[in-house]
Amino acid sequence: MSARNLIVGIDFNRSQPQICYYEKENENTVIAPMKVGNDQVSFEDIFDELDQLESEADAEAAKKKEKMNRLIGNASETFRRALATLGLDDPERQISGIVITVPKLRTEEVELIRGIYRSLGLDKIRAHLQDYKESFYYHTLYRDKDIWNRDVGFFRFQGRKITFSYLEGNSKTRPMTFRYVDGAGLELEGEKETWDEQFCTLIESSLGRSVFSSVIVTGDTYDQSWAKRSTAQLLKNGRRAFIQDNLYAKGACCAAREKAVEKKLGNYLYLGEDLVCTNIGMEMIIQGKETYYPLLPAGVNWYEAHKTFECILTGDRPELKFLLSGLRDKKQRLSVIPLPGLDLKSRPEGTMRLGIRLAYKNAGCCVVDVEDLGFGELYPSTGEKWRGELSC
């Protein structure tokens, strides 16, 4: 079997999943039907189980872990079927980059998707995840620059519901930053003959106060057969307008190209809701000299930020001190994680060895897990564990 240099984006949702692939040799992006034979690949059962897991927030950790592992196994088989629609029977060998995108990343979804990647043999260098908003960002910036040299508007039709948002760029920063801004929306009323006027009103209120270089419209409800005046309104003031199907799958595919292969957006930074805006570090003695030791940097998404390390606790207080500083202001503040019950006098100085893991549960909260590792055979581990949180 020959290896294929394929880049894949998957819109992972309950009702209308999509898969998109890009072949570098042909420089061609294609949306493929997610069917095996005549059967549509469905993720609905997976989301039902995810919702159930999320509702069991207070359940015993071991039981939740068992349920999650079982769900990862079932979901991995479903994803294998989805990738088989592209002729991929060995993802580990055939995929050079993949991004799964979801409407909004929950902690359970992050754990599930990471588990799926592990099951498929896809490492962190080429396998990533993101929400719909970040997929819109990558979809936009992988187009010609004149489309996004000013703000980019986005109207999304879901049945009778229209939502408006836009991608706002700030060229005064280095790197240039972008953020996704939610705007107003409306529920279409009455017959289709009246929808054009209603949409025109939303366009005027949404686009009238800023300068937009382009506007993207997506959703099956939008149809130029009824949207005659509103289509002209979209093009007003020199704006370019695009009707875009399968936007999120294509945006995920663009992100996979960027993160795993091309890396051409180094001068731009997306300031999304999942972005960590705090640097975390500690003062440590390294080679006899006290110095600042960085642990987790700002500027990455929370689900990609984690660190495991060991240290020797010194001093006379059972606590860990972390130094936190903002992405922009750089001002440091001290945050202390107490270790109640830890008897520092039970061992000689320099033998209190701790294992520490930092992992975010969302962009504003980093969980700190600490374990007494002991110090060789002379001072075995007590098995004690502690957990604290850093507000970031």
C-alpha positions in Angstrom: 0.0 0.0 0.0 1.4 3.4 -1.0 1.3 6.4 1.3 -0.9 9.3 0.4 0.0 12.8 1.3 -3.5 13.8 2.3 -4.7 16.7 4.4 -8.2 16.4 6.0 -10.7 18.6 7.7 -13.8 17.2 9.4 -16.9 19.1 10.5 -17.8 17.0 13.5 -21.5 17.8 14.3 -24.6 16.0 15.2 -26.8 16.4 12.1 -24.7 17.3 9.0 -21.1 16.2 9.3 -18.8 17.0 6.4 -15.4 15.8 5.3 -12.9 17.8 3.2 -9.5 16.9 1.8 -6.6 18.6 0.1 -4.0 16.9 -2.1 -0.8 18.9 -2.2 0.2 17.4 -5.5 -2.9 18.7 -7.2 -3.4 21.7 -4.9 -7.1 20.8 -5.0 -9.6 21.0 -2.1 -12.6 18.7 -2.3 -15.7 18.1 -0.2 -16.5 14.3 -0.2 -19.8 12.6 0.7 -19.5 10.9 4.1 -21.1 7.6 2.9 -20.1 4.0 3.1 -22.0 2.2 0.3 -25.4 3.8 0.5 -25.2 4.5 4.2 -24.5 8.0 5.6 -21.9 8.1 8.4 -23.6 9.5 11.4 -22.2 11.0 14.6 -25.5 11.4 16.4 -25.1 8.5 18.8 -21.6 9.9 19.7 -23.1 13.3 20.6 -25.9 11.6 22.6 -23.3 9.9 24.8 -21.2 13.0 25.0 -24.2 15.0 26.3 -24.8 12.2 28.9 -21.2 12.3 30.1 -21.3 16.1 30.4 -24.5 15.8 32.5 -22.7 13.5 34.9 -20.3 16.1 36.2 -20.4 14.8 39.7 -20.1 11.1 38.8 -17.3 8.9 40.1 -14.1 9.7 38.1 -13.3 6.0 37.5 -16.8 5.3 36.0 -16.6 8.5 33.8 -13.2 7.4 32.6 -14.5 3.9 31.7 -17.5 5.4 29.8 -15.2 7.8 28.0 -12.8 5.0 27.0 -15.7 3.0 25.6 -17.0 6.1 23.7 -13.5 6.7 22.3 -13.5 3.1 21.0 -16.9 3.4 19.3 -16.2 6.9 17.9 -12.8 5.8 16.5 -14.5 3.1 14.5 -17.0 5.6 13.2 -14.2 7.9 12.2 -12.4 5.1 10.5 -15.6 4.6 8.4 -15.7 8.3 7.6 -12.0 8.3 6.5 -12.7 5.2 4.4 -14.9 7.3 2.2 -11.7 8.9 1.0 -10.1 5.5 0.5 -8.0 5.9 3.7 -7.6 2.5 5.3 -4.4 3.4 7.2 -4.8 7.0 8.6 -1.4 6.8 10.4 0.4 6.2 7.2 -1.8 8.2 4.7 -2.6 11.5 6.5 -0.1 14.3 6.8 -2.4 16.7 8.6 -5.9 16.6 10.1 -8.2 19.0 12.0 -11.6 18.2 13.5 -13.8 21.2 14.1 -16.9 21.4 16.3 -19.4 24.1 17.1 -17.9 24.7 20.5 -15.2 22.8 22.3 -16.3 21.3 25.6 -13.8 19.5 27.9 -15.4 16.1 27.1 -15.1 16.8 23.3 -11.4 17.6 23.7 -10.8 14.4 25.5 -12.8 12.4 23.0 -11.1 13.8 19.9 -7.7 13.4 21.4 -8.6 9.7 22.2 -9.8 9.2 18.6 -6.5 10.6 17.3 -4.5 8.2 19.6 -6.6 5.3 18.4 -5.9 6.2 14.7 -2.2 6.6 15.3 -2.2 10.3 14.6 0.3 12.4 16.7 -0.1 15.9 18.0 2.2 17.4 15.3 -0.3 16.6 12.5 -3.6 16.2 14.4 -5.5 19.2 15.8 -8.9 20.4 16.8 -10.7 23.7 16.9 -14.2 25.3 17.1 -16.3 26.8 14.3 -15.1 30.3 14.9 -11.4 29.4 14.4 -12.4 27.4 11.3 -14.0 30.6 9.9 -10.7 32.4 10.6 -8.6 29.9 8.7 -11.1 29.7 5.8 -10.9 33.5 5.5 -7.1 33.9 5.7 -6.5 31.1 3.2 -8.2 33.2 0.5 -6.8 36.2 -1.4 -5.8 39.0 0.9 -8.0 41.6 -0.8 -11.0 39.6 0.6 -9.8 40.2 4.2 -7.8 43.4 4.1 -10.7 44.9 6.0 -13.4 43.3 8.2 -15.2 40.2 6.8 -18.9 39.9 7.5 -20.6 36.5 8.0 -24.3 35.8 7.7 -25.3 32.3 8.6 -28.8 30.9 7.8 -30.2 28.1 9.9 -33.8 27.5 8.9 -35.6 30.8 9.6 -32.8 32.0 11.9 -30.1 34.3 10.6 -27.0 35.2 12.7 -24.4 37.8 11.9 -20.8 37.9 13.0 -17.6 39.3 11.6 -13.8 38.8 11.6 -12.1 41.9 12.8 -8.4 42.5 12.0 -6.1 44.9 13.8 -3.1 45.8 11.6 -1.6 48.1 14.4 -0.4 45.1 16.4 2.6 42.8 15.7 1.7 40.2 14.9 -1.5 41.4 13.2 -4.4 40.1 15.3 -7.9 38.9 14.4 -11.0 38.3 16.6 -14.4 36.9 15.9 -17.2 39.2 16.9 -20.8 38.2 17.3 -23.4 40.6 16.1 -27.2 40.7 16.0 -29.5 38.3 14.3 -33.2 37.8 13.5 -35.9 35.2 13.0 -37.5 35.4 9.6 -41.2 35.8 9.7 -44.0 35.2 7.3 -43.8 34.0 3.7 -40.6 34.0 1.6 -41.9 37.0 -0.3 -41.2 39.1 2.8 -37.8 37.7 3.7 -35.9 39.9 1.3 -36.9 43.1 3.1 -36.2 41.6 6.5 -32.7 40.5 5.4 -32.1 43.9 3.9 -32.8 45.5 7.3 -30.4 43.2 9.1 -27.7 43.9 6.4 -28.0 47.6 6.8 -27.9 47.5 10.6 -24.9 45.0 10.6 -22.7 46.4 7.8 -23.7 50.1 7.8 -21.3 51.3 10.6 -18.0 49.7 9.5 -16.0 49.1 6.4 -16.1 45.5 5.2 -14.0 44.2 2.3 -16.2 41.1 1.8 -19.2 39.3 3.1 -19.8 35.5 3.3 -23.2 33.9 3.4 -23.8 30.3 4.2 -26.8 28.1 4.9 -29.4 26.2 2.8 -32.2 28.7 3.5 -30.5 31.6 1.6 -31.6 31.6 -2.0 -31.0 34.3 -4.6 -34.4 33.6 -6.0 -36.0 35.5 -3.1 -33.0 37.5 -2.0 -32.8 39.9 -4.9 -32.6 43.3 -3.2 -30.6 41.9 -0.2 -28.0 40.4 -2.6 -27.5 43.8 -4.1 -27.3 45.2 -0.6 -24.5 42.8 0.3 -22.5 44.2 -2.7 -23.0 47.8 -1.7 -19.9 50.1 -1.1 -17.6 47.9 -3.2 -18.0 44.8 -1.0 -17.4 41.4 -2.4 -20.0 38.7 -1.5 -19.7 34.9 -1.5 -22.1 32.1 -1.0 -20.1 29.4 0.8 -21.2 25.8 1.4 -19.4 23.5 3.8 -17.5 26.4 5.2 -16.4 24.7 8.5 -15.1 21.5 6.9 -13.1 23.6 4.4 -11.9 25.9 7.2 -10.7 22.8 9.2 -8.9 21.6 6.1 -7.2 25.0 5.7 -6.2 24.9 9.3 -4.7 21.4 8.8 -2.7 22.7 5.9 -1.4 25.6 8.0 -0.7 23.8 11.3 0.8 20.5 9.9 2.4 21.6 6.6 2.5 25.1 5.3 2.8 27.5 8.2 2.4 30.7 6.2 0.3 32.6 8.7 3.1 33.3 11.2 2.6 37.1 11.0 -1.0 36.7 12.2 -2.6 35.7 15.5 -6.2 34.7 16.1 -7.5 35.9 19.4 -10.2 33.3 20.0 -12.2 32.4 23.0 -10.0 29.4 23.6 -6.8 31.3 23.5 -4.7 31.3 26.7 -3.7 34.9 27.6 -1.5 34.2 30.6 2.1 33.0 30.9 2.7 30.6 33.7 6.1 30.0 35.3 7.9 29.4 38.6 11.0 30.7 40.3 13.4 27.7 40.5 17.0 27.0 41.5 18.7 25.6 38.4 22.4 24.8 38.5 22.7 26.7 41.8 21.1 29.9 40.5 17.6 31.2 41.2 15.9 31.9 37.8 12.5 32.2 36.3 11.4 28.9 34.6 8.6 29.2 32.0 6.0 26.4 32.1 3.1 27.2 29.9 3.2 30.2 27.4 0.3 32.4 26.4 -0.8 32.5 22.8 -1.9 28.9 22.4 -5.4 27.4 22.8 -6.2 26.0 26.2 -6.7 22.4 25.0 -3.1 22.4 23.5 -1.5 23.7 26.7 -0.3 21.2 29.2 3.0 20.4 31.0 4.3 17.6 33.2 7.5 18.0 35.2 9.2 17.1 38.5 10.7 19.4 41.1 12.3 19.3 44.5 10.3 21.3 47.0 12.5 23.5 49.3 11.7 26.0 52.0 9.6 25.6 55.1 6.1 26.0 53.7 4.0 23.2 52.0 3.0 25.1 48.9 3.8 25.8 45.3 4.2 29.3 44.0 3.4 30.2 40.4 4.1 33.4 38.6 1.5 34.5 36.2 1.7 37.3 33.6 -0.7 38.6 30.9 -0.2 38.3 27.2 -0.3 42.1 26.8 0.5 43.8 30.1 3.4 41.4 31.2 2.7 42.3 34.8 3.5 39.4 37.1 1.3 38.2 39.9 1.8 35.4 42.4 -0.6 32.5 42.8 -0.1 29.9 45.5 -1.3 26.3 45.5 -1.3 24.9 49.1 -0.3 21.3 49.8 -2.1 20.6 53.1 -0.9 17.6 55.1 2.6 17.6 53.4 5.1 17.2 56.2 8.3 18.9 55.0 10.2 17.9 58.2 9.7 14.2 57.5 12.5 14.2 55.0 15.9 15.9 54.8 16.2 19.1 52.7 16.4 18.3 49.0 14.5 15.0 49.1 10.9 16.2 48.8 10.3 15.2 45.1 7.0 16.2 43.5 5.4 15.3 40.2 3.4 18.2 38.8 1.0 18.3 35.8 -0.6 21.5 34.5 -3.6 21.3 32.2 -6.3 23.8 31.4 -10.0 23.0 31.7 -10.9 26.2 29.9 -9.1 29.3 28.8 -9.4 31.0 32.2 -8.6 28.1 34.5 -5.5 25.9 34.7 -5.7 22.8 36.9 -2.6 21.8 38.9 -2.2 18.2 39.9 0.6 17.4 42.4 1.8 14.0 43.6 4.4 13.0 46.1 6.9 10.9 44.1 9.2 10.0 47.0 13.0 10.0 46.8 14.4 6.6 45.9 14.2 3.6 48.4 15.2 5.7 51.4 12.1 7.9 51.2 9.3 6.1 49.4 6.2 8.0 48.1 3.4 8.5 50.6 0.9 8.3 47.7 -0.5 11.7 48.6 -2.0 13.8 45.8 -3.2 17.4 45.7 -5.2 19.4 43.2 -5.5 23.2 42.8 -6.5 25.7 40.2 -4.8 28.8 38.8 -7.1 31.6 37.6 -5.7 32.8 34.3 
